[in-house]
Amino acid sequence: MANVLDFEKPIVEIQKKIEELKKMSAESGLDMASQIKTFEKQAQDYKKELYSKLKPSQKLQIARHQERPKFLDYVNLIFENFLEFHGDREGMDDRAIIGGIAKLDGKSVMVIGIQKGKSTKENLEYNFGMPQPQGYRKALRLFKHAEKFNLPIITLIDTPGAYPGIKAEETGQGMAIAVNLMEMSKLHVPIVSIITGEGCSGGALGLAVADKVMMLEHAYYTVISPEGCASILWRDAAMYAEAAEALKITSTDLLKLGIIDAEIKEPLGGAHNDYNKTAENIKIAIIKAFDELKNYTSEELREKRYAKFRAMGKFIEG
């Protein structure tokens, strides 16, 4: 099996044993159905137990899995008639952020997301899912377009962070993200954001000031990558597992803390095991969210969105 994660190796060993038994049964003519069934049940039971007790560092590995569905995969599986809009109207079309108009259940929406690649060639095209200022300005242009034509907005986020290069800083990376935070908070149309893989730092937040913020079960959402945090606190990126635990990056933790509004379940083993089921779960969650949001006026949406983000970060001293 390609791209097997470290903690999945016991499952792979059981699956190899099953394949060996099937091959032996076919070659010898012996009936091994009972043994095969026992091993298959053992593999399934072990997999269920394993994925019900994943550590944050293990979820981190799943969120970064090379074969995990990307933004355009979800666009093709969830929406119809997607029409991509290009450029920030200032001279560049950042391919890390892709957006346009589409149909969701027959209704027009604006869908915007951060795209990663599955190969080296694709990752170079999409800059490894790290947007530049021009990408955030393109997204802002699409937010304004959606507001003008009263289109609900959906953002799908999967990024290790905004691009940290010198050129990005020279062209206003921090400013571009800050403007998006401000402008998204003021939009009169409903916004739903979903963290589908990595949701790291301001690079993710620049598309996530929404009325409903949701996460896939094995995604993560954090102010800094666990490796970055470990490098700062312990001067050792190898301590990322300890940092991941302390940062509370998982959907379970963030739901308890009120940072996100809902967790979207993934197929057993992660989204990369079943694109269609994952996309179906996301679609159901989006439709449910918009059904709830339609009960509010545009002013109520803005007020609740503002209050939602202002309330984050509260704590009680013991």
N, C-alpha and C positions, 0 to 999 in steps of 0.2 A: 504493500500500500504506500502511495506517495503522501508526503506531508503528514506523517503520523506524529502526533504530539507525544512528548515523553511520557506523560501520565496515561496515555492510551495504549501503551505497548502490551500490558497484560491482556487487553481485549484482543489485540491483533494476534497474540500467541494462541488464544482460544480459537479464533477464526481460522488460523492456519491448521490447527488440529482438526477442525471440522472439515476443511477442504481435503486434508489427507485421508480422513475416514471415508469421505464421499468417493474419492479416487480409488481407494482400496476396495470399497464395496463394488464399484463399477468393474474393476479389473478382475476381482476374484469371484464375483457373483454371490458373495455372502450378504446376507441381510443384516445391515448395521443401522437400520432406521432408528432403533431404540437408542443406541449409543449417540447417534448424531443428534437426535431430538434432545437428549440430556445435555449435551454440550451446547446446543443452541440456546436452551433455556438458561444454562449457566452464564453464557455470554450476555444474554439480554438482562438477566437479573443483576449481574455485576456492573453492566453499563448504566442501568438505572440508578443503582446505589452510588456509583462513582460521580455521576453528573448531578446528583442531588446534594452532594457535599463538596462541591468544588471550592478551592481556595481562591482568593482574589487573583493571585499570580497565575493560576491555571485558567481563570476566565480571561485574563489578559492575553494568554496564548491563543485562545479561541477567537477573541475579538480581532486578533491580528492574522488569523489564518489566511494563507495565500488564496485559498479557494472560496473564501467567504463571499457571498453575493455583494456586488458593487451597486452603486447608484443606478447605472443604466440597466442592470439586470432587473431591479425593482421597477423601474419605469416601464419596461417591456411587459412585466408580469402583472402590474397593478393598474396601469393607466392605458387609455386608448388615445390615438390621434395626437401623440406628443409632437409638438412643433418647437424646436429649439430656437432660442434667441441668442445671438452672439454679440460680444463686445461690450465695453464699458462706455462707449461713445467718447473716449479720450485716446484711443489709439491701440488698444490691446484686447485680445480675447483670451482670458486666462482659462485654460482647459481644465484646471483643477475644480472649478465651479461651473456646473452646467445647469441650465434652467430653461423653462419655456412653458407654454400653455398646453394643457392636456385635458382629457375627459376622465372623470372619476364617477363611475356609476351614472353616466349620462350627463353629468354636470361639469361645467368648465371650471378648472382650477389652475393656479400657478404652482408648478412644482420645481423646486430648486434643490440641488444637492452637491455634495463633494464627491468627486469621482477618483477612485484609485485604479491601478492596473493590476492585471494578473500575470503579467510577464514583464521582463526588463524593458522591452520596447514600449509597452503601454504605460508603465510607470514613468518613463521619461516623458511621454506625451502629457500625462496628467500630473507631472511633478510630484509623484508619490503621494498624491492627495493633500499637498500642502499649498493652499491658495496664496496668491500674492495680492497686494492692494487692489490691483485692477479686477481681481475676481470678486472681492467684496463690493467694489463699486458696481460691477455688473449685477450682482445680487440686489444691491440697493435700487438700481434702475428697474429691475423686475418687480421688487416690492412696490415701488411707486406705480408701476404699470398696473399691477394687480389691484391696488387701491383705487386707481382711476376708473377701472372697469368693474369694480366690486367683485373681484375674484378671491375666493378663499386661498390661503397660502399654505403649502406643505413644504417643509424642508427635511431632507434626509442627510444625516451628518456622519461622516466617517473620516476622521483626520487625526494624524499624530500632532497636529498643530499648524499654525500659519507658517509660511516659508520664512526662515530666519536669516536669509541672505542680506548682504549689504545693500544690494539694489532695491530690495523690498523695503528696507528701512529708509533709504533715500527717497523713495516715492510714497512714503507715508503709511506704512503698515499699521502702526498703532492708531493713527488718525482714522484710517478706513474702517477698522474694526469698531472703534469708539462711535463713529457716526452711525454705523449699522445698529449698534445697541440703542442709541438714542432714537433713531428713526423707527426701528421696529416697535419700540415701546409706544409710539404714537399712532401706529397704523389703525385705521378704522375697520379693517376686515379681519375675520378670524384667522389665527395662525396655529398650525400644529407642527411641532418639530419632533423628529424621532432620531435618537442616537442608534445607528445600526451596527457600528463596530467600535472604532476609537472615537472618543469625544474628548479631545485634549485641549485645555487652555482656552485662550481667547479665540483661537482659530476655530473652535467649535461654537463658542458662545456668540460669535459674530453672525450666526444663522439660527440661534436658538432662543431668542427672546420671544417666547410664544405663549399663547393662552393655555395650551396643553403641551407639556414636554414629556415624551415617553422614551423608553429604552427597550431594546431587545434584551432578552434574558442574559445573554453572555457578552453584551457590550460593556464598555466602561466609560465613565464620564468624570473628569478630574481637572483641577486647576493646573496641574503639572504632571508630566509622565512619572511613573514610579522610579524609572532610572534617573531622571533629572532630580527628583526629590532626594534619592539616595546619594547622588553625587554631591548635593549641597549639604545634607545633614551629616553624612558619614564619610564623605570624600571617597565613596566606593559604590559605583553603579551596580556592582554585583549584589548589593543588599536590596535590590528592587522588590523582592518578595515581602520583606518587612515593611518597606514603604507602601506597597500596594495595600497591605493589611491596615496600616495606620491611616491612609488617606480616605478610606471608605469609598471606593470607586465603583462598587457593584450596584446593580439595579435594586437589590434587596436593601442595601444600606441607604441608598439615596432616596428610596421610597419612604423609608422610616424617617429620614431627615427632612422630608418635604421638598427636596430639590426637584424631583420628578413627580409626575402625576400618575403614571402607570407603568407596569412592566409587561412587555409583550413576550409570550412564551415562544421558544424555539423548538424545532424537532429534536428528538433525543440525539445527542452528539453534536449539536450545533447547527446553525443555519446552512453551513456548507453541505450538509447531508441531504437537504431537501429544500431547494429553492422555492418550489411551488407552494409548499405548506407555509414557509416563512412569509412569503409575499401575501398569501391569503390571510394570515394572522395580522399582518401589518394593515392590510386593506380594511379588515373588520374594525381594527382599533381606530383608524382614521375616520371612517364613516361614523362610528359611535361618538367620537370626540366632536365632530362637526354637528351631529344631531343635538348634543348638549349645548354647544356654543350658539346655535341659532336662536336660543331663547333669550339672548342678551342683545340690547341695542349696541350700536357702534361705540357710543360713549361709555356704556357699562363695560364693554370689552376692554377698552383702554384703561379704565380705572382699575378693573380687577387685575389686568396684566401688570400694571405699575405696582399695585399693592403686593402682588405675588412675589415679584423680584425684590422689592424693598424689604420684605419679611425674611428673606434668606439671610442666614448667618447669625441669627439670634442665638444666644446661649445663656445659660443660667450658671452663675458661680456658686459653688457649694461652700 
